[in-house]
Amino acid sequence: MGLTSDPNFQNLEKWYKSNAASLNMRQMFEADKNRFQNLSLTLKTDEGDILLDYSKNLINEEVMKMLVELAKARGVEASRDKMFSGEKINFTEGRAVLHVALRNRSNTPINVDGKDVMPEVNQVLEKMKGFCHKVRSGEWKGYTGKSITDVVNVGIGGSDLVCEIKTHCFTANGFSFSSVRSGVFSLLDWVGGRYSLWSAIGLSIALHIGYENFEKLLAGAHWMDTHFRTAPVDQNAPMLLALLGIWYINFFQAETHCLLPYDQYMHRFAAYFQQGDMESNGKYITTNGNRVNYHTGPIVWGEPGTNGQHAFYQLIHQGTRMVPADFLIPAQSQHPIRNNLHHKILVANFLAQTEALMKGKTTEEAKKELEAGGLSGDKLEKILPHKVFQGNKPTNSIIFKKLSPYTLGVLIAMYEHKIFIQGVMWEINSFDQWGVELGKQLAKKIEPELQDSAEVTSHDSSTNGLISFLKKNFA
């Protein structure tokens, strides 16, 4: 059953049409002194608490109950269990989806086609551990007999350098891959590309931060896997985030979702989940082969908050589009300069932005502020509308003790599972990526056409014209 055909969705849609326009966060906070306590969740991880505050959203407890009922009706719990049990939920490619096995620190058996995959997972991890120790200690020597001091990560699929390595491999005649066989690591077919950091693909991470820290990254993700697998829907962080996203995308028609970490060490967090989310849920065909009649994955974007405040926050505050946003910050800095003064300034900005987005500034408040600044009469009236903020802008606040490999593992896994649950709700396959193939196919046809001087007429007039212009201007 498609999402919009679900009776639970239809009930929620009726509520939205009757009541959503009257949802006012400022008023809801004033009316309910326990709103924060009722609409927040504390995760008790092994490296300190993580707070998810979702009280600054256009919701009340009635809406959340209806969203939870919708999730249960959509089969999110059964789908979650199918993933963890090794069922081939990536049905278009006939594969299991078991990135959770790669970080299964409990080592409990996980079966695919009746075979426990954990022995092979652990074998690869042990090989990575030994390799990392040899490289980092200087025992492993390169071609020149010297210790390795630099590592080049060569990506595949969605990663940055795939085209470069493909070009180099085909031009480096005489290179023998057998010479590096002892440094080759297995990658199983149930490891999706956008989840591959947990696998041998994460070798460059382990080499950089040390295998012990890589294990902590896995451990953090495993903690979130356990939480995701065992917590009830209404106390489950990934599911709550997923449901809030459904609320904005499928009812308020929000088109984007913004990730705003207030930590420069997380400056690529949003970019990472651009692929993680948009490649997963940028789909319009359901599991039954039908086209959806509702929106699916959002456009994901963002920057560290310190950069964003002076760039695009203007649009979030006073623009015409709804931009739901997640704000993330550590309570402790990696560099406690001047008794943490700098970090506390950062925290103050983090807190101020979410409060401002929620409360806004009324006409009366703006007028009093202008009068206090000495303005009156026509000058005041002319500038007054520009000083008003509607507020009522939805945000989640995610606060963790300190950024560490473990905590990063928790956060990444949380968003992975959020994306999966939204795919279940939309009845799409979050684990294939056929949309990236068409361009590759056409590129293979165009490559030889760029090598000669003949006029190209095999494409549409625009592409033919572009090829012609480029060929005339090649060096």
C-alpha positions in Angstrom: 0.0 0.0 0.0 1.4 3.4 -1.0 2.0 5.9 1.8 -1.0 8.2 0.9 -3.3 5.2 0.7 -2.6 4.3 4.3 -5.6 5.1 6.6 -3.1 6.3 9.3 -1.6 8.8 6.8 -5.1 10.0 5.8 -6.0 10.6 9.4 -2.8 12.6 9.9 -3.5 14.5 6.7 -7.0 15.5 8.0 -5.4 16.7 11.2 -2.8 18.6 9.3 -5.4 20.4 7.2 -7.5 21.3 10.2 -4.8 22.2 12.7 -1.4 22.8 11.3 -1.8 26.4 10.5 -2.5 27.1 14.2 0.7 25.4 15.4 2.8 28.1 17.1 5.9 26.9 18.9 6.3 30.0 21.0 2.7 29.6 22.3 3.1 25.9 22.8 6.2 26.4 25.0 4.4 29.0 27.0 1.4 26.7 27.5 3.4 23.6 28.4 6.3 24.0 30.9 7.2 20.4 30.4 7.4 20.5 26.6 11.2 20.0 26.6 11.0 17.0 29.0 8.2 15.5 27.0 9.8 16.0 23.6 13.4 15.1 24.1 15.4 11.9 24.4 18.7 11.2 26.3 20.8 8.4 24.9 23.0 6.8 27.6 26.1 5.8 25.5 29.4 4.3 26.8 31.1 7.7 26.3 28.5 9.9 27.8 25.0 11.1 27.2 23.7 12.3 23.9 20.7 14.6 24.0 18.2 14.8 21.2 15.9 17.7 21.8 13.0 17.7 19.2 10.7 20.0 21.2 11.4 22.9 18.7 9.3 21.3 16.0 5.8 22.0 14.7 4.4 19.1 16.7 2.5 18.3 19.8 2.1 15.0 21.6 -1.0 14.2 19.6 0.9 14.6 16.3 3.8 12.4 17.6 1.4 9.7 18.6 -0.2 9.7 15.2 3.2 9.6 13.5 4.3 6.7 15.6 1.1 4.8 14.7 1.8 5.6 11.0 5.3 4.2 11.4 4.0 1.0 13.0 1.4 0.6 10.3 4.1 1.0 7.6 6.0 -2.0 9.1 9.1 -0.2 10.2 9.8 -2.7 13.1 9.4 -5.7 10.8 11.6 -4.1 8.1 14.3 -3.3 10.7 14.3 -6.9 11.9 14.6 -8.2 8.3 17.7 -6.1 7.8 19.4 -7.4 11.0 18.5 -11.0 10.2 20.2 -10.9 6.8 17.1 -11.0 4.6 17.8 -9.7 1.1 15.9 -6.4 1.5 17.8 -4.9 -1.4 15.4 -6.7 -3.7 16.4 -5.0 -7.0 20.0 -6.3 -6.6 19.1 -9.5 -4.7 21.4 -8.6 -1.7 21.3 -8.5 2.0 22.0 -5.2 3.7 24.4 -5.9 6.5 26.6 -2.9 7.2 25.5 -3.6 10.8 27.4 -6.9 10.7 30.6 -5.0 10.0 30.4 -3.3 13.4 28.7 -6.2 15.3 31.0 -6.0 18.4 28.8 -8.5 20.2 29.8 -11.1 17.6 26.4 -12.7 17.7 25.8 -14.7 14.5 24.2 -13.0 11.5 23.3 -15.3 8.7 23.0 -14.8 5.0 21.7 -17.8 3.0 22.2 -19.9 6.2 25.8 -18.9 6.7 27.1 -16.9 9.6 29.0 -13.9 8.1 30.7 -12.9 11.3 33.8 -15.2 11.0 34.6 -13.6 7.6 34.0 -10.1 9.0 36.3 -10.7 11.9 38.9 -12.2 9.6 39.0 -9.0 7.6 39.2 -6.9 10.7 42.1 -8.9 12.1 43.9 -8.5 8.8 43.3 -4.7 8.8 44.5 -4.6 12.4 47.8 -6.3 11.6 48.3 -4.2 8.4 47.7 -1.0 10.3 50.1 -1.9 13.0 52.8 -2.8 10.5 52.3 0.4 8.4 52.1 2.8 11.4 55.1 1.2 13.2 57.2 1.5 10.0 57.6 -2.3 9.7 55.7 -2.4 6.4 58.0 -1.1 3.6 57.1 0.4 0.3 58.6 -0.2 -3.2 61.7 1.8 -2.3 62.3 -0.2 0.9 61.3 2.8 3.1 58.5 3.1 5.6 55.1 4.4 4.5 54.5 8.0 5.5 51.6 8.9 3.3 48.4 7.1 2.3 46.4 7.9 -0.8 42.7 6.9 -0.6 41.4 5.8 -4.0 37.6 5.8 -4.0 35.2 3.7 -6.1 31.6 4.5 -7.1 30.6 7.7 -5.4 34.0 8.5 -4.0 36.2 11.3 -5.2 39.0 9.6 -7.1 37.4 6.8 -9.1 37.9 8.4 -12.5 41.5 9.2 -11.7 42.5 5.7 -10.6 40.7 4.2 -13.6 42.7 6.4 -16.0 46.0 5.7 -14.2 45.5 1.9 -13.9 44.8 1.6 -17.6 47.9 3.7 -18.6 50.3 2.2 -16.0 51.4 -0.7 -18.2 53.4 -3.4 -16.5 52.0 -2.8 -13.0 51.2 -6.1 -11.3 48.5 -6.2 -8.6 49.9 -9.5 -7.4 52.8 -7.6 -5.9 50.5 -6.1 -3.3 48.3 -9.2 -2.6 49.2 -9.3 1.1 47.6 -5.9 1.3 44.4 -6.8 -0.4 41.2 -7.0 1.7 37.9 -8.7 1.1 34.8 -6.8 0.5 31.5 -8.7 0.7 28.6 -8.0 -1.8 26.2 -7.1 1.0 28.3 -4.0 1.8 26.7 -1.0 0.1 29.0 1.7 -1.2 27.6 4.5 1.0 28.0 2.2 4.1 31.5 0.9 3.2 33.5 3.0 5.7 32.7 0.3 8.3 34.4 -2.3 6.0 37.9 -2.8 4.6 37.1 0.4 2.6 37.7 2.1 6.0 41.3 1.0 5.9 42.5 4.6 5.2 40.6 5.8 8.3 42.2 3.1 10.4 45.7 3.9 9.1 45.2 7.6 9.8 43.6 7.4 13.3 45.0 4.0 14.4 43.1 0.7 14.4 42.2 1.1 18.1 40.3 4.3 17.3 38.7 2.6 14.2 37.4 0.0 16.6 35.9 2.7 18.7 34.2 4.1 15.6 32.7 0.6 15.1 31.7 0.3 18.8 29.8 3.6 18.7 27.9 2.5 15.6 27.2 -0.8 17.2 25.8 1.0 20.3 23.4 2.8 18.0 22.5 -0.4 16.2 21.5 -1.9 19.5 19.4 1.1 20.4 17.8 1.2 17.0 17.0 -2.5 17.2 15.6 -2.6 20.7 14.1 0.8 21.6 10.3 1.3 21.0 9.4 3.6 18.2 8.5 6.5 20.4 11.9 6.3 22.2 14.0 5.4 19.2 16.3 8.3 18.0 16.6 7.2 14.3 12.8 6.6 14.1 11.9 9.9 15.7 14.2 11.8 13.3 12.7 9.8 10.4 9.1 10.6 11.5 9.8 14.3 11.9 11.3 14.3 8.3 8.1 12.5 7.0 6.0 15.2 8.8 7.8 18.0 7.0 8.3 16.4 3.6 4.9 14.8 3.1 2.7 17.3 4.9 4.4 20.7 4.9 6.0 19.9 1.5 9.5 20.8 2.7 12.0 20.2 0.0 15.3 20.3 1.9 16.9 19.3 5.2 19.9 21.1 6.6 22.6 19.7 8.8 24.5 22.3 10.9 27.3 21.0 13.0 28.9 23.5 15.3 32.3 21.8 15.2 34.8 22.4 12.5 36.0 18.8 12.7 32.5 17.9 11.3 32.8 20.2 8.4 32.1 17.4 5.9 29.3 15.8 7.8 26.6 17.4 5.7 28.4 16.5 2.4 28.8 12.9 3.6 25.0 12.6 4.1 24.2 14.2 0.9 25.3 10.9 -0.7 24.0 8.9 2.3 20.5 10.3 2.1 20.0 11.5 -1.5 21.5 8.4 -3.2 19.5 6.2 -0.8 16.0 7.9 -1.0 16.1 9.8 -4.3 13.7 7.3 -5.8 10.2 7.4 -7.2 9.4 3.7 -7.8 7.9 1.7 -5.0 8.6 -1.9 -4.0 5.5 -2.9 -6.1 6.9 -1.2 -9.2 4.5 1.8 -9.1 5.3 5.5 -9.2 4.8 7.3 -5.9 2.3 10.1 -5.7 4.2 11.8 -2.8 7.6 13.3 -2.3 10.5 11.1 -1.1 14.0 12.0 -0.2 14.9 15.6 0.6 17.7 17.7 -0.7 20.4 17.5 2.0 22.8 20.4 2.6 24.6 22.3 5.2 27.8 23.7 6.6 29.4 24.2 10.0 27.2 26.6 11.8 29.8 29.2 12.2 30.1 29.5 8.4 26.4 29.2 7.8 25.4 32.0 10.1 27.1 34.5 7.9 26.0 32.8 4.6 22.6 31.2 4.3 20.9 31.5 7.7 19.2 34.6 6.4 17.1 32.4 4.2 16.2 30.1 7.0 15.2 32.9 9.3 13.3 35.2 6.8 13.0 33.3 3.6 9.8 31.9 2.1 10.8 28.3 2.2 10.6 25.9 5.2 14.0 24.5 6.0 14.0 21.9 8.8 17.4 21.8 10.3 19.5 19.6 12.7 21.9 21.5 14.9 24.7 19.4 16.4 27.4 20.5 19.0 29.8 18.9 21.5 29.6 20.1 25.1 33.4 20.0 25.2 35.9 21.4 22.8 38.9 19.5 21.4 40.9 22.7 22.2 39.7 24.4 25.4 41.3 27.8 24.7 41.1 30.4 27.5 39.2 28.2 29.9 36.8 27.2 27.2 35.8 30.8 26.5 35.9 30.4 22.7 33.8 27.2 22.9 31.2 28.8 25.1 30.9 31.6 22.6 30.2 29.0 20.0 27.7 27.2 22.3 25.9 30.6 22.9 25.5 31.0 19.1 24.2 27.5 18.8 21.6 28.0 21.5 20.7 31.5 20.2 20.0 30.3 16.7 17.6 27.5 17.6 15.8 29.8 20.0 15.6 32.6 17.4 14.3 30.2 14.8 11.6 29.0 17.2 10.5 32.3 18.8 11.2 34.8 16.0 10.6 38.4 16.8 7.1 40.0 16.9 6.2 43.4 15.4 5.7 44.7 19.0 9.1 43.4 20.1 10.8 44.8 17.0 9.1 48.2 17.6 10.2 48.4 21.2 13.8 47.6 20.1 13.8 50.3 17.5 12.3 52.8 19.9 15.0 52.0 22.4 17.5 52.7 19.7 16.1 56.2 19.2 14.0 55.6 16.1 10.4 57.0 15.7 7.9 58.2 13.2 8.3 57.4 9.5 11.8 56.0 9.8 10.7 53.5 12.4 7.6 52.4 10.3 9.7 52.0 7.2 12.3 49.7 8.8 9.9 47.9 11.1 8.7 45.1 8.8 12.3 44.2 8.0 13.0 43.6 11.7 10.2 41.2 12.2 10.9 37.4 12.3 8.0 35.0 12.0 9.8 32.2 13.9 8.1 28.8 14.0 11.1 27.4 12.1 11.6 23.7 13.0 14.9 22.4 14.4 16.4 19.5 16.3 19.2 20.0 18.7 21.7 17.2 19.1 24.3 17.7 21.9 27.0 15.2 22.8 29.7 15.2 25.3 32.8 15.4 23.0 33.5 14.5 19.4 35.4 11.2 19.4 35.6 8.2 17.1 33.0 6.5 19.3 30.5 9.4 19.3 31.0 9.9 15.5 30.1 6.2 15.1 26.9 6.7 17.1 25.9 9.8 15.0 26.6 8.3 11.6 24.7 5.1 12.4 21.8 7.2 13.8 21.4 9.0 10.5 21.9 5.8 8.5 19.0 4.2 10.3 16.9 7.4 9.9 17.3 7.2 6.2 16.4 3.5 6.1 13.2 4.1 8.1 12.1 6.9 5.8 12.7 4.5 2.8 10.4 2.0 4.5 7.8 4.6 5.1 7.9 5.6 1.4 8.0 2.0 0.3 11.2 2.4 -1.8 14.5 0.6 -1.9 17.0 2.7 -0.1 19.9 0.4 -1.0 20.3 0.6 -4.8 21.4 3.5 -7.0 20.3 2.9 -10.5 20.0 6.7 -11.1 23.8 7.0 -11.3 24.1 4.5 -14.1 22.5 6.3 -17.1 25.1 9.0 -17.2 27.9 6.5 -17.1 26.4 4.6 -20.0 26.2 7.8 -22.1 29.7 8.8 -21.1 31.1 5.6 -22.7 29.4 6.6 -25.9 30.7 10.2 -25.8 34.3 9.4 -25.0 35.3 8.1 -28.5 33.4 10.9 -30.1 35.7 13.4 -28.4 38.8 11.7 -29.9 38.3 12.6 -33.5 37.5 15.7 -35.5 34.3 14.4 -37.1 31.1 16.3 -36.6 28.9 14.7 -34.0 25.2 14.3 -34.8 24.1 11.4 -32.7 22.7 13.3 -29.7 20.1 16.0 -29.2 21.0 19.5 -30.6 22.2 20.8 -27.3 24.6 17.9 -26.6 25.8 18.0 -30.2 26.5 21.7 -29.9 28.3 21.4 -26.6 30.5 18.6 -28.0 31.3 20.7 -31.1 32.2 23.7 -29.0 34.5 21.7 -26.7 36.3 20.0 -29.6 37.0 23.3 -31.2 38.4 24.6 -27.9 40.4 21.5 -26.7 44.1 22.3 -26.2 
